[in-house]
Amino acid sequence: VTPEPLTASDFAAIIADLPGFWGERDVRHVHHPMFLHEFGDTALVVRDGDRVAAYLLGFVAPGGVGYVHAVGVHRSHRRRGLARALYAAFADLARARGATRMKAITTPANEGSIAFHRALGLQPALVRDYTGPGEDRVVLTGSLDSTGMRIHSGR
Ligand SMILES: CC(C)(COP(=O)(O)OP(=O)(O)OC[C@H]1O[C@@H](n2cnc3c(N)ncnc32)[C@H](O)[C@@H]1OP(=O)(O)O)[C@@H](O)C(=O)NCCC(=O)NCCS
């Protein structure tokens, strides 16, 4: 599995098939074009033939935080290590740009996402009203050191 840079045609293919990656949740707002046009050098995709199998949108925030805004794996390609590979590649890109920490956000109901981030070694913390009144989120954080993210090797 080799994550590659996200292209405009990858981004268009993702937008055209959001339910394939996210189910029935409306996540169009998550896919702001700045993640391609401004932060494209830290956006990654895994392709299967000419299809997008998985992708990651992220950037390095001031203060040295590698922020993963979204990671999506097509429902046809789950549990094959694609999201883990995307995080590992992003961690390398972020570290090369000065990041020392990793951060991601998810919703308290997204048990699969929380389990995935835990498996990678990120620590979850429930933060009340993170996204506004009554909008709690789980904030996931981890460290990056000279060897990259502490990504557990899995099996
Ligand atoms: C969460 C998500 C990105 C995981 O992608 P994935 O490619 O299936 O994950 P990986 O195969 O790399 O999983 C690595 C490890 O994480 C854990 N894990 C992943 N998905 C899990 C799940 N649904 N339940 C429990 N553990 C899970 C496992 O320990 C897994 O290792 P294993 O398969 O050897 O047991 C994917 O389910 C997804 O796209 N979900 C919808 C979008 C979303 O919610 N994104 C995250 C919020 S930004």
The ligand as an SDF file (V2000), in Angstrom:
LIG
                    3D

 48 50  0  0  0  0  0  0  0  0999 V2000
  -12.2210    4.5920   10.7070 C   0  0  0  0  0  0  0  0  0  0  0  0
  -11.6770    4.1420    9.3400 C   0  0  0  0  0  0  0  0  0  0  0  0
  -10.9370    5.3290    8.7090 C   0  0  0  0  0  0  0  0  0  0  0  0
  -10.6920    2.9550    9.5390 C   0  0  0  0  0  0  0  0  0  0  0  0
  -10.1210    2.6220    8.2800 O   0  0  0  0  0  0  0  0  0  0  0  0
   -9.5350    1.1390    7.9570 P   0  0  0  0  0  0  0  0  0  0  0  0
   -8.6680    1.2500    6.7440 O   0  0  0  0  0  0  0  0  0  0  0  0
  -10.6330    0.1750    7.9330 O   0  0  0  0  0  0  0  0  0  0  0  0
   -8.6150    0.8880    9.2290 O   0  0  0  0  0  0  0  0  0  0  0  0
   -7.3040   -0.0660    9.2930 P   0  0  0  0  0  0  0  0  0  0  0  0
   -7.5580   -1.3000    8.4860 O   0  0  0  0  0  0  0  0  0  0  0  0
   -6.0960    0.7290    8.9720 O   0  0  0  0  0  0  0  0  0  0  0  0
   -7.3530   -0.4360   10.8560 O   0  0  0  0  0  0  0  0  0  0  0  0
   -6.2230   -0.4220   11.6880 C   0  0  0  0  0  0  0  0  0  0  0  0
   -6.6620   -0.9100   13.0630 C   0  0  0  0  0  0  0  0  0  0  0  0
   -7.6040   -0.0050   13.6260 O   0  0  0  0  0  0  0  0  0  0  0  0
   -8.6100   -0.7380   14.3530 C   0  0  0  0  0  0  0  0  0  0  0  0
   -9.9140   -0.5350   13.7050 N   0  0  0  0  0  0  0  0  0  0  0  0
  -10.1600   -0.0260   12.4820 C   0  0  0  0  0  0  0  0  0  0  0  0
  -11.4860    0.0620   12.2400 N   0  0  0  0  0  0  0  0  0  0  0  0
  -12.0970   -0.4180   13.3390 C   0  0  0  0  0  0  0  0  0  0  0  0
  -13.4700   -0.6070   13.6960 C   0  0  0  0  0  0  0  0  0  0  0  0
  -14.4820   -0.2660   12.8630 N   0  0  0  0  0  0  0  0  0  0  0  0
  -13.7460   -1.1380   14.9030 N   0  0  0  0  0  0  0  0  0  0  0  0
  -12.7600   -1.4870   15.7490 C   0  0  0  0  0  0  0  0  0  0  0  0
  -11.4200   -1.3340   15.4650 N   0  0  0  0  0  0  0  0  0  0  0  0
  -11.1020   -0.8040   14.2740 C   0  0  0  0  0  0  0  0  0  0  0  0
   -8.1780   -2.1800   14.3300 C   0  0  0  0  0  0  0  0  0  0  0  0
   -7.3300   -2.4140   15.4510 O   0  0  0  0  0  0  0  0  0  0  0  0
   -7.3800   -2.2360   13.0320 C   0  0  0  0  0  0  0  0  0  0  0  0
   -6.4340   -3.2710   13.0230 O   0  0  0  0  0  0  0  0  0  0  0  0
   -6.8990   -4.7940   12.6050 P   0  0  0  0  0  0  0  0  0  0  0  0
   -7.7400   -4.6820   11.3600 O   0  0  0  0  0  0  0  0  0  0  0  0
   -5.5900   -5.4920   12.3860 O   0  0  0  0  0  0  0  0  0  0  0  0
   -7.6930   -5.2870   13.7850 O   0  0  0  0  0  0  0  0  0  0  0  0
  -12.8290    3.6460    8.4100 C   0  0  0  0  0  0  0  0  0  0  0  0
  -13.6520    2.7260    9.1200 O   0  0  0  0  0  0  0  0  0  0  0  0
  -13.7100    4.7410    7.8400 C   0  0  0  0  0  0  0  0  0  0  0  0
  -13.4030    5.2990    6.7850 O   0  0  0  0  0  0  0  0  0  0  0  0
  -14.8400    5.0580    8.5050 N   0  0  0  0  0  0  0  0  0  0  0  0
  -15.7980    6.0660    8.0000 C   0  0  0  0  0  0  0  0  0  0  0  0
  -15.2170    7.4630    8.0150 C   0  0  0  0  0  0  0  0  0  0  0  0
  -14.7550    7.8840    9.4100 C   0  0  0  0  0  0  0  0  0  0  0  0
  -15.4790    7.7160   10.3780 O   0  0  0  0  0  0  0  0  0  0  0  0
  -13.5210    8.4330    9.5060 N   0  0  0  0  0  0  0  0  0  0  0  0
  -12.9130    8.8150   10.7770 C   0  0  0  0  0  0  0  0  0  0  0  0
  -13.3920   10.1110   11.3020 C   0  0  0  0  0  0  0  0  0  0  0  0
  -12.4150   11.4830   10.6440 S   0  0  0  0  0  0  0  0  0  0  0  0
  1  2  1  0
  2  3  1  0
  2  4  1  0
  2 36  1  0
  4  5  1  0
  5  6  1  0
  6  7  2  0
  6  8  1  0
  6  9  1  0
  9 10  1  0
 10 11  2  0
 10 12  1  0
 10 13  1  0
 13 14  1  0
 14 15  1  0
 15 16  1  0
 15 30  1  0
 16 17  1  0
 17 18  1  0
 17 28  1  0
 18 19  1  0
 18 27  1  0
 19 20  2  0
 20 21  1  0
 21 22  1  0
 21 27  2  0
 22 23  1  0
 22 24  2  0
 24 25  1  0
 25 26  2  0
 26 27  1  0
 28 29  1  0
 28 30  1  0
 30 31  1  0
 31 32  1  0
 32 33  2  0
 32 34  1  0
 32 35  1  0
 36 37  1  0
 36 38  1  0
 38 39  2  0
 38 40  1  0
 40 41  1  0
 41 42  1  0
 42 43  1  0
 43 44  2  0
 43 45  1  0
 45 46  1  0
 46 47  1  0
 47 48  1  0
M  END
$$$$
